[in-house]
Amino acid sequence: LGGHPELGTGDSLLFELGGGATEWALMRNGEVIGSVTHDFGTVRMRELLRSGESDRRARTRLIQHNVRDMMNAVRRALPFQKITHLIAVGGEARFAARALSKDGAPGNGGGAAPDPVAAVAAKDLRKLADQILTMTPDEAGAAYGVPANEAESIAPALLAYAELIRLSQAEALLVARVNMRDGLVLQMAQSIRGGSSVFFPEQTIAAALSLARKYQADELHGVHTAALARQIFEATRSQHRMGDRERLLLEVASIVHDIGGFVAARGHHRHAYYLLTHSEIFGLSLMDMEIVANVARYHRRAGPQSDHPAYAALPRASRVTVNRLSAILRVADALDKGHNQRVRNAKVVVSGDELRIEAEGAEDLALERLALDQKAGLFEEVFGLRPVMAEPASSGA
């Protein structure tokens, strides 16, 4: 969808109504930058339509009220001001596009290749919903050629779509011919062909940046720290033998490690842990988020301790990952202690028992050198290497 000419600019909200929940994703200029799940789906909508209200309009208002609550929750979770496009995926949406299109197929342009999206208007959705609401599930199934158990979900879904168009102020609902699983499978197949176990790196980084902005973290510092952490990670691959997945988690943790300052500067590392364990980042699992939260937690002050409950609750392999990534993040964070990105074009190499960070003007980086001395202990303990800053070897030639 990101390659569609109408969807490549501005903010688009993509959603799929499921039985128990609705999945939402925010696309900016064709790239997913955030996602959220809301526990309101077609099962709950059907229950509302079966409620004790005898007036059909009253039951419709119940659905609209719940849809408004859902949209308010989405607005709080995802960083957007104005939506250019509202895109629905899923069986009910494709049914609506077929039922409302003149030729019976969404986006079918005759002999040409079908358009990946079809537009439907709110008034047409409401009209179709009103027609279906007068039928029993068996009658609706027979009339529209769908199983009766699926027909029961169509009317409430159409009402929800119409209300979402109104709330988002979109001109129409764009219905995708695919569903979210199709996109996930395609992206995973492309990553596997490329030999990577990381399926959505660009989207995951974009979502991490979005979360950092939400909590007003220093974005330049986060991005610069992530770049330094990536250099250290690559220089020490033979020591840690971690893969692309762990590198992505390190980059995400580097970008968001200071978000706890939104709560309070004092103890912001602990606040970061809390915020991250109560957040979602596109492409990351719950365990991934636990690892990221722990790495951010240990970017300063005490390192991982067996008597810290959240850390101790992790599986052993995840604790080892937290130890390694925290050690790297602490060094990278020290190299930008002043949040002014003074360490640039650094060369990071392992030499004997040292991790040498060769940077122009290293002798003048007193603040960074002091911070490195203070925060290098965990790295030395984990990797057996002492981080040191030095002038590039060629500078004296």
Residue pairs with C-beta under 8 A, 6 or more apart in sequence:
1 7
1 14
1 27
1 30
1 87
1 116
1 117
1 176
1 178
1 183
2 8
2 27
2 30
2 31
3 30
4 116
4 117
6 85
6 117
6 174
7 27
7 30
7 85
7 87
7 117
7 174
8 29
8 30
9 29
9 30
9 84
10 28
10 29
10 82
10 84
10 85
11 26
11 27
11 28
11 80
11 81
11 82
11 83
11 84
12 26
12 27
12 28
12 83
12 84
12 85
12 86
12 87
13 24
13 25
13 26
13 27
13 74
13 78
13 80
13 83
13 85
13 86
13 87
13 168
14 24
14 25
14 26
14 27
14 32
14 87
14 89
14 176
14 180
15 22
15 23
15 24
15 25
15 86
15 87
15 88
15 89
15 164
16 22
16 23
16 88
16 89
16 90
16 179
16 180
17 41
17 42
17 88
17 90
17 92
17 93
17 157
17 160
18 41
18 42
18 90
19 41
19 42
19 43
19 153
20 39
20 41
20 43
20 44
21 37
21 38
21 39
21 40
21 41
22 37
22 38
22 40
22 41
22 70
23 35
23 37
23 180
24 35
24 36
24 37
24 38
24 74
24 77
24 78
25 32
25 34
25 35
25 180
25 282
26 32
26 33
26 34
26 35
26 78
26 79
26 80
26 210
27 33
27 87
28 80
28 206
31 202
31 203
31 206
32 200
32 203
32 206
32 207
32 282
33 79
33 203
33 206
33 207
33 209
33 210
33 282
34 77
34 78
34 79
34 206
34 207
34 210
34 211
34 282
35 78
35 207
35 280
35 282
36 73
36 74
36 77
36 78
36 280
37 280
38 70
38 73
38 74
40 66
40 67
40 69
40 70
42 92
42 153
42 156
42 157
44 66
45 63
45 66
45 153
45 156
45 157
45 159
45 160
46 152
46 153
46 156
48 59
48 62
48 63
48 66
48 156
49 59
49 63
49 133
49 155
49 156
51 59
51 62
53 59
53 62
56 133
60 159
63 156
63 159
63 160
63 163
64 159
64 163
67 159
67 160
67 163
67 164
67 167
68 163
68 167
71 164
71 167
71 168
77 280
78 210
79 210
79 213
79 214
82 169
83 168
83 169
83 170
84 170
85 170
85 174
86 164
86 165
86 168
86 170
86 172
86 173
86 174
87 117
87 173
87 174
87 175
87 176
88 161
88 173
88 174
88 175
88 176
89 175
89 176
89 178
89 179
89 180
90 179
91 150
91 179
92 153
92 154
92 157
92 158
92 161
93 157
93 161
93 173
93 175
93 176
94 106
94 175
94 177
95 144
95 146
95 154
96 120
96 125
96 128
96 154
96 157
96 158
96 161
96 173
96 175
97 106
97 107
97 118
97 120
97 175
98 104
98 105
98 106
99 128
99 144
100 120
100 124
100 125
100 128
101 107
101 108
101 118
105 114
106 114
106 115
106 117
106 118
106 175
106 177
107 114
107 115
107 116
107 117
107 118
107 177
108 114
108 115
109 115
114 177
116 176
116 177
116 178
117 174
117 175
117 176
117 177
118 174
118 175
118 177
119 171
119 172
119 173
119 174
119 175
120 161
120 172
120 173
120 175
121 165
121 172
121 173
122 161
122 162
122 165
122 166
122 172
122 173
123 162
125 158
125 159
125 161
125 162
125 165
125 173
126 158
126 159
126 162
128 158
129 154
129 155
129 156
129 158
129 159
129 162
132 140
132 144
132 151
132 154
132 155
132 158
133 155
135 143
137 148
137 149
137 151
137 152
138 148
138 151
140 146
140 148
140 151
140 152
140 154
140 155
141 147
141 148
141 150
141 151
144 151
144 154
146 154
161 173
164 173
165 172
165 173
184 199
187 199
187 200
188 199
191 197
191 198
191 199
196 244
197 243
197 244
197 245
198 204
198 244
198 245
198 248
199 283
200 282
200 283
201 244
201 248
201 283
203 282
203 283
204 248
204 252
204 281
204 282
204 283
204 284
205 248
205 251
205 252
205 255
206 282
207 281
207 282
207 283
208 251
208 252
208 255
208 256
208 281
209 219
209 222
209 223
209 255
211 256
211 259
211 279
211 281
212 219
212 222
212 255
212 256
212 258
212 259
213 219
214 259
215 256
215 259
215 260
215 261
215 262
215 275
216 261
216 262
217 255
217 256
217 258
217 259
217 261
217 262
218 258
218 339
220 339
220 341
221 258
221 336
221 339
221 341
222 254
222 255
222 256
222 257
222 258
223 255
224 336
224 341
225 254
225 255
225 257
225 329
225 332
225 333
225 335
225 336
226 250
226 251
226 254
226 255
226 332
228 254
228 331
228 332
228 335
228 336
228 343
228 346
229 250
229 251
229 254
229 328
229 329
229 331
229 332
230 247
230 250
230 251
231 346
231 348
232 328
232 331
232 332
232 348
232 355
233 240
233 242
233 246
233 247
233 250
233 328
234 348
235 348
235 349
235 350
235 355
236 328
236 350
236 355
236 383
236 385
238 350
239 350
239 383
239 384
239 385
240 246
240 324
240 383
242 321
242 324
246 321
246 324
246 325
249 284
249 288
249 291
249 292
249 295
249 321
249 325
250 295
250 325
250 328
250 329
252 281
252 284
252 292
253 291
253 292
253 295
253 296
253 299
253 325
253 329
254 329
254 332
254 333
256 272
256 276
256 292
256 296
257 269
257 272
257 295
257 296
257 299
257 329
257 333
258 268
258 272
259 271
259 272
259 275
259 276
259 296
260 267
260 268
260 269
260 270
260 271
260 272
260 273
260 274
260 275
260 296
261 268
261 271
262 271
262 275
263 271
263 274
263 275
264 271
269 296
269 297
269 298
269 299
269 300
269 301
270 297
272 293
272 296
272 297
272 299
273 293
273 294
273 296
273 297
273 310
276 289
276 292
276 293
276 296
277 289
277 290
277 293
277 310
279 289
280 289
281 288
281 289
281 292
284 292
287 318
290 310
290 314
290 318
291 314
291 318
291 321
291 322
291 325
293 310
294 304
294 310
294 311
294 314
294 322
294 326
295 322
295 325
295 326
295 329
296 329
297 310
297 311
298 304
298 322
298 326
298 329
298 330
298 378
299 326
299 329
299 330
299 333
300 330
300 333
300 375
303 323
303 326
303 327
303 377
303 378
303 381
304 311
304 319
304 322
304 323
304 326
305 311
306 312
311 319
311 322
312 319
314 322
323 378
323 382
324 382
324 383
326 378
327 378
327 379
327 381
327 382
327 383
328 379
330 375
330 376
330 378
330 379
331 355
331 372
331 375
331 376
331 379
331 387
333 371
333 375
334 368
334 371
334 372
334 374
334 375
334 376
335 343
335 346
335 357
335 368
335 371
335 372
335 389
336 342
336 343
336 368
337 367
337 368
337 370
337 371
338 367
338 368
342 361
342 365
342 368
343 357
343 359
343 365
343 368
344 359
344 360
345 359
345 360
346 357
346 358
346 359
347 356
347 357
347 358
347 359
347 392
348 355
348 356
348 357
348 358
349 355
349 356
349 358
350 356
350 385
353 384
353 385
353 386
354 385
354 386
354 387
354 388
355 379
355 383
355 385
355 386
355 387
355 388
356 388
356 390
357 372
357 387
357 388
357 389
357 390
358 389
358 390
358 391
358 392
358 393
359 365
359 389
359 390
359 391
359 392
360 391
360 392
360 395
361 391
362 369
362 389
362 390
362 391
363 391
365 389
368 389
369 389
372 387
372 388
372 389
376 386
376 387
379 385
379 387
380 386
380 387
